[in-house]
Amino acid sequence: MGRQRPGTPTLEEVAALAGVGRGTVSRVINNAAGVKDSTRRAVQRAIAELGYVPNLAARSLAGRRADAVALVMTEPDWRKFGEPFFSEVVRAVGDALADTKVQLLLTLVRTDADRRRFVEYARGGRVDGVLLMSVHAEDTLPDMLADAGLPTVMLGRRSADESVTYVDADNAGGARSAVTHLLSHGRSVIATITGPLDMYVARCRLRGYREALKRAGIGIRPAWVVEGDFTEESGRRAMAEIIEREPEVDAVLAASDSMAVGALDVLRAAGRRVPEDVAVIGFDDFLRTQHTSPRLTTVRQPLEEIGRTMVRLLLEQMEDSAVAWRHVILRTELVLRDSA
């Protein structure tokens, strides 16, 4: 038996006593390969001395599970939770879990303190796995969850070198197809309203836009690219800036449907006809796009399939902690309506 200590020993204390990182302790706990025998023994001695009992291992030995997963939204701006994307993802994940006994818990994480509290909450046996969405480039939460040995699946990824399991749409391909369509219909001054560029999804959509114009031999002017944040209001601001900086604009690719709706409002107020004067394409294909005036042409990302795939991968991890991480990218589709 390890010596008794006041309070509950933490993974960090085990790592410090063994002289290794949190990730190494997690790999030893989960009996993962790639750890030297001497390091493994040092971690095991530290665990015994501190009396540390990993929560996930204890629950497994007891044959008990929480029968719950957390859907964590890591967005610092509360206003964005009113955007359709979030409700659509919640619905898709909820539908995918409907035929299981697993409950879905929704959690908002905005600060580093929130991250630490959530990891301790999850390690306490209250959830069996975690689904993450709206993760920005420098967010450490996926790594913290991996270090804690918690099954985790992300919607999207932080970079091209993501090491955590994720499900994503072909964002670059979707943007490329949208711009290629605009070019094929004679548009030549094509602007874009990007998402926040600290998110890989926004950078991928911008890359697809650039690639399509480059293939057509069209140079991109700085005035054609304006950053938004996926919200309708940012679409309004960006569209007004584009009109001021590039009055001859004849097409716009918005990196979200919400920003495209904001762009339509500004174009209407400026007396620009859509699509006669300016064609507009969004990205997502939310229900509201079928009720805009004109109806919005958009790039559909398969949110229902994304939700099902995220849940399937998470359940597989929950059943077998040795399952290797997976990267899944799903096809997008250009949906033609009236605005382009």
PLY file of the C-alpha trace (Angstrom):
ply
format ascii 1.0
element vertex 340
property float x
property float y
property float z
element edge 339
property int vertex1
property int vertex2
end_header
0.00 0.00 0.00
1.20 3.54 -0.74
1.62 5.99 2.09
-1.45 8.02 2.95
-1.53 11.70 2.04
-4.04 14.42 2.77
-6.19 15.07 -0.31
-6.16 13.12 -3.54
-2.81 12.64 -5.30
-2.82 14.07 -8.81
-1.30 12.97 -12.11
1.01 16.00 -11.91
2.37 14.86 -8.52
3.09 11.40 -9.89
4.87 12.92 -12.88
6.95 15.23 -10.67
7.98 12.42 -8.29
8.92 10.13 -11.19
10.72 12.91 -13.05
8.67 12.51 -16.24
5.90 14.32 -18.08
2.15 13.92 -17.62
1.86 12.13 -20.96
4.39 9.47 -19.90
2.44 8.77 -16.70
-0.75 8.47 -18.77
0.91 5.98 -21.12
2.12 3.86 -18.23
-1.34 3.89 -16.63
-2.90 2.78 -19.93
-0.17 0.18 -20.51
0.73 1.81 -23.82
3.81 0.90 -25.81
6.79 3.19 -26.30
7.84 3.62 -22.63
11.27 2.39 -21.48
11.20 -0.29 -18.77
13.21 1.89 -16.39
10.81 4.81 -16.90
7.80 2.54 -16.45
9.21 1.24 -13.15
9.88 4.80 -11.93
6.29 5.81 -12.65
4.93 2.66 -10.98
7.04 3.38 -7.86
5.71 6.96 -7.74
2.12 5.71 -8.09
2.64 3.25 -5.23
4.38 5.78 -2.97
1.70 8.43 -3.44
-1.20 5.99 -3.30
-2.46 7.34 -6.63
-5.42 5.49 -8.14
-6.25 6.52 -11.73
-9.96 7.18 -11.92
-10.46 5.55 -15.30
-8.57 2.43 -14.26
-10.50 2.19 -10.99
-13.84 2.43 -12.80
-12.73 -0.21 -15.29
-11.70 -2.62 -12.54
-15.02 -2.08 -10.83
-16.86 -2.72 -14.08
-18.71 0.58 -13.77
-19.15 3.41 -16.24
-20.73 6.81 -16.08
-22.75 6.14 -19.27
-22.25 9.79 -20.18
-20.13 11.76 -22.62
-19.44 15.49 -22.61
-19.78 17.73 -25.64
-17.42 20.58 -24.84
-17.61 23.92 -26.61
-14.28 25.72 -26.28
-15.33 29.13 -27.55
-14.30 32.22 -25.53
-17.03 34.44 -27.00
-20.43 33.55 -25.49
-22.28 35.34 -28.31
-21.22 32.71 -30.81
-23.30 30.05 -29.10
-26.33 31.71 -30.67
-25.01 30.81 -34.14
-26.76 27.93 -35.97
-23.55 25.87 -36.19
-23.59 25.04 -32.49
-27.23 23.95 -32.33
-26.79 21.87 -35.50
-23.81 20.03 -34.02
-25.63 19.39 -30.73
-28.59 17.98 -32.66
-26.37 15.77 -34.82
-24.48 14.35 -31.83
-27.69 13.89 -29.83
-29.29 12.00 -32.72
-26.24 9.75 -33.00
-26.47 8.86 -29.29
-30.26 8.37 -29.34
-30.09 4.57 -29.67
-27.49 4.13 -26.92
-27.71 4.30 -23.14
-25.20 7.15 -23.09
-26.29 10.57 -21.84
-24.99 13.75 -23.48
-23.71 16.54 -21.23
-23.09 20.01 -22.66
-20.20 22.00 -21.20
-18.80 25.44 -21.99
-15.07 25.98 -21.50
-13.67 29.48 -22.01
-10.66 30.02 -19.73
-7.61 28.10 -18.52
-9.30 27.74 -15.14
-12.33 26.24 -16.88
-10.03 23.78 -18.65
-8.42 22.61 -15.42
-11.77 22.26 -13.68
-13.24 20.29 -16.55
-10.31 17.86 -16.75
-10.55 17.17 -13.02
-14.33 16.75 -13.37
-13.89 14.28 -16.24
-11.11 12.37 -14.48
-13.40 12.00 -11.50
-15.40 9.39 -13.37
-18.35 11.59 -14.28
-18.00 11.04 -18.05
-16.59 8.20 -20.14
-15.41 10.34 -23.05
-15.27 13.83 -24.49
-16.32 15.41 -27.79
-14.70 18.78 -28.54
-15.86 21.49 -30.92
-14.76 25.01 -31.93
-11.15 24.38 -30.88
-8.69 27.18 -31.67
-5.06 26.68 -32.70
-3.41 27.20 -29.31
-6.00 25.39 -27.20
-4.33 22.92 -24.81
-7.51 21.13 -23.70
-7.20 18.24 -26.21
-3.67 17.53 -24.93
-4.77 17.79 -21.30
-7.53 15.23 -21.93
-5.12 12.91 -23.77
-2.63 13.17 -20.91
-5.40 12.22 -18.50
-6.16 9.11 -20.55
-9.69 10.24 -21.47
-11.18 9.09 -24.80
-11.46 12.26 -26.90
-12.70 13.10 -30.40
-12.54 16.58 -31.94
-14.78 18.21 -34.53
-12.11 19.71 -36.76
-8.47 20.06 -35.85
-5.97 22.62 -34.61
-3.38 22.11 -37.34
-2.29 19.80 -40.14
-0.26 17.85 -37.55
-3.12 17.12 -35.15
-2.36 14.19 -32.82
-5.86 13.77 -31.34
-8.64 11.84 -33.09
-10.79 14.16 -35.18
-13.59 14.26 -37.74
-13.55 17.11 -40.25
-15.05 18.23 -43.54
-12.99 18.85 -46.67
-12.93 22.60 -46.09
-10.28 23.46 -48.67
-12.01 21.33 -51.31
-15.38 22.91 -50.57
-14.01 26.43 -50.94
-12.20 25.45 -54.13
-15.39 24.10 -55.69
-17.30 27.29 -54.79
-14.72 29.61 -56.35
-14.37 27.37 -59.40
-18.15 27.64 -59.90
-17.98 31.43 -59.68
-15.13 31.56 -62.18
-17.00 29.31 -64.61
-19.87 31.82 -64.61
-17.66 34.75 -65.55
-16.94 36.24 -62.12
-13.45 37.69 -61.86
-13.33 40.03 -58.83
-14.03 37.41 -56.18
-13.66 38.42 -52.53
-13.83 36.22 -49.46
-14.92 36.73 -45.86
-12.82 34.32 -43.80
-13.44 32.86 -40.38
-11.06 33.66 -37.49
-7.62 32.76 -38.80
-6.48 31.26 -35.50
-8.76 28.34 -36.41
-7.51 25.74 -38.87
-10.95 25.42 -40.46
-10.83 29.09 -41.49
-7.30 28.76 -42.87
-8.31 25.69 -44.90
-11.26 27.50 -46.48
-9.01 30.46 -47.29
-6.45 28.10 -48.80
-9.10 26.55 -51.08
-10.17 30.03 -52.20
-6.58 31.00 -53.01
-5.87 27.72 -54.83
-8.87 28.10 -57.14
-7.92 31.64 -58.12
-4.27 30.68 -58.60
-5.25 27.83 -60.93
-7.28 30.34 -62.97
-4.27 32.66 -63.21
-5.95 35.40 -61.17
-3.86 37.36 -58.68
-5.50 38.11 -55.34
-5.59 41.70 -54.17
-5.33 42.35 -50.41
-8.69 44.16 -50.53
-10.40 40.91 -51.54
-9.72 39.10 -48.24
-11.38 40.31 -45.02
-11.42 38.35 -41.76
-14.68 37.66 -39.91
-15.52 35.39 -36.99
-18.28 33.20 -38.50
-21.06 35.42 -37.09
-23.69 37.33 -39.05
-22.56 40.68 -37.67
-18.98 40.06 -38.78
-20.32 39.26 -42.25
-21.97 42.67 -42.35
-18.80 44.47 -41.27
-16.62 42.56 -43.72
-18.98 43.05 -46.68
-19.12 46.81 -46.04
-15.32 46.89 -45.95
-15.05 44.93 -49.20
-17.45 47.29 -51.03
-15.47 50.29 -49.80
-12.06 48.83 -50.71
-13.08 47.04 -53.94
-16.19 48.64 -55.50
-15.93 46.38 -58.58
-16.42 43.18 -56.56
-18.70 40.77 -58.44
-18.66 37.72 -56.16
-18.12 36.81 -52.50
-17.36 33.53 -50.80
-18.28 33.71 -47.11
-16.71 31.03 -44.89
-20.02 30.48 -43.07
-23.70 30.79 -43.90
-24.17 33.27 -41.07
-21.56 35.62 -42.55
-23.15 35.17 -45.98
-26.52 36.27 -44.55
-24.85 39.38 -43.12
-23.24 40.06 -46.52
-26.64 39.80 -48.26
-28.04 42.45 -45.89
-25.25 44.91 -46.73
-25.44 44.28 -50.46
-29.18 44.88 -50.41
-28.74 48.13 -48.48
-26.05 49.24 -50.96
-28.33 48.65 -53.94
-26.28 45.72 -55.24
-28.44 43.02 -56.82
-27.71 39.38 -55.94
-26.73 37.54 -58.06
-26.92 39.97 -61.01
-24.31 42.39 -59.61
-22.65 40.29 -56.92
-22.90 36.51 -56.52
-22.74 35.18 -52.94
-21.85 31.70 -51.68
-21.89 30.57 -48.05
-20.51 27.53 -46.25
-22.47 25.06 -44.03
-25.98 24.66 -45.55
-28.09 25.43 -42.52
-31.88 25.38 -42.82
-32.12 29.19 -42.85
-30.24 29.35 -46.18
-33.36 28.06 -47.92
-35.34 31.05 -46.65
-33.00 33.95 -47.40
-33.78 36.36 -50.24
-32.42 35.25 -52.60
-31.99 31.66 -51.46
-28.34 31.10 -50.60
-26.00 28.95 -52.67
-23.69 27.26 -50.19
-21.15 24.53 -49.54
-22.78 21.77 -47.53
-20.73 20.11 -44.86
-22.35 16.83 -43.72
-22.99 17.66 -40.08
-25.20 14.64 -39.44
-22.51 12.29 -40.76
-19.88 14.22 -38.82
-21.90 13.77 -35.63
-22.42 10.04 -36.25
-18.75 9.50 -37.03
-17.57 11.42 -33.95
-19.83 9.34 -31.71
-18.77 6.06 -33.34
-15.07 6.83 -32.91
-15.57 7.92 -29.31
-17.52 4.77 -28.41
-14.76 2.68 -29.97
-12.18 4.44 -27.79
-14.34 3.96 -24.72
-14.53 0.22 -25.40
-10.82 -0.19 -26.12
-8.32 2.38 -24.86
-5.63 0.87 -27.10
-7.45 1.96 -30.28
-5.15 4.17 -32.34
-6.15 7.75 -33.02
-8.08 8.29 -36.24
-8.33 11.19 -38.68
-11.51 11.27 -40.80
-12.23 13.89 -43.48
-15.70 13.87 -45.08
-16.71 15.23 -48.48
-18.46 18.56 -48.95
-20.99 19.42 -51.66
-21.78 22.66 -53.49
-25.56 23.26 -53.24
-26.76 25.60 -56.00
-29.63 27.96 -55.23
-30.39 31.52 -56.31
-27.57 33.69 -54.93
-24.91 32.28 -57.28
0 1
1 2
2 3
3 4
4 5
5 6
6 7
7 8
8 9
9 10
10 11
11 12
12 13
13 14
14 15
15 16
16 17
17 18
18 19
19 20
20 21
21 22
22 23
23 24
24 25
25 26
26 27
27 28
28 29
29 30
30 31
31 32
32 33
33 34
34 35
35 36
36 37
37 38
38 39
39 40
40 41
41 42
42 43
43 44
44 45
45 46
46 47
47 48
48 49
49 50
50 51
51 52
52 53
53 54
54 55
55 56
56 57
57 58
58 59
59 60
60 61
61 62
62 63
63 64
64 65
65 66
66 67
67 68
68 69
69 70
70 71
71 72
72 73
73 74
74 75
75 76
76 77
77 78
78 79
79 80
80 81
81 82
82 83
83 84
84 85
85 86
86 87
87 88
88 89
89 90
90 91
91 92
92 93
93 94
94 95
95 96
96 97
97 98
98 99
99 100
100 101
101 102
102 103
103 104
104 105
105 106
106 107
107 108
108 109
109 110
110 111
111 112
112 113
113 114
114 115
115 116
116 117
117 118
118 119
119 120
120 121
121 122
122 123
123 124
124 125
125 126
126 127
127 128
128 129
129 130
130 131
131 132
132 133
133 134
134 135
135 136
136 137
137 138
138 139
139 140
140 141
141 142
142 143
143 144
144 145
145 146
146 147
147 148
148 149
149 150
150 151
151 152
152 153
153 154
154 155
155 156
156 157
157 158
158 159
159 160
160 161
161 162
162 163
163 164
164 165
165 166
166 167
167 168
168 169
169 170
170 171
171 172
172 173
173 174
174 175
175 176
176 177
177 178
178 179
179 180
180 181
181 182
182 183
183 184
184 185
185 186
186 187
187 188
188 189
189 190
190 191
191 192
192 193
193 194
194 195
195 196
196 197
197 198
198 199
199 200
200 201
201 202
202 203
203 204
204 205
205 206
206 207
207 208
208 209
209 210
210 211
211 212
212 213
213 214
214 215
215 216
216 217
217 218
218 219
219 220
220 221
221 222
222 223
223 224
224 225
225 226
226 227
227 228
228 229
229 230
230 231
231 232
232 233
233 234
234 235
235 236
236 237
237 238
238 239
239 240
240 241
241 242
242 243
243 244
244 245
245 246
246 247
247 248
248 249
249 250
250 251
251 252
252 253
253 254
254 255
255 256
256 257
257 258
258 259
259 260
260 261
261 262
262 263
263 264
264 265
265 266
266 267
267 268
268 269
269 270
270 271
271 272
272 273
273 274
274 275
275 276
276 277
277 278
278 279
279 280
280 281
281 282
282 283
283 284
284 285
285 286
286 287
287 288
288 289
289 290
290 291
291 292
292 293
293 294
294 295
295 296
296 297
297 298
298 299
299 300
300 301
301 302
302 303
303 304
304 305
305 306
306 307
307 308
308 309
309 310
310 311
311 312
312 313
313 314
314 315
315 316
316 317
317 318
318 319
319 320
320 321
321 322
322 323
323 324
324 325
325 326
326 327
327 328
328 329
329 330
330 331
331 332
332 333
333 334
334 335
335 336
336 337
337 338
338 339
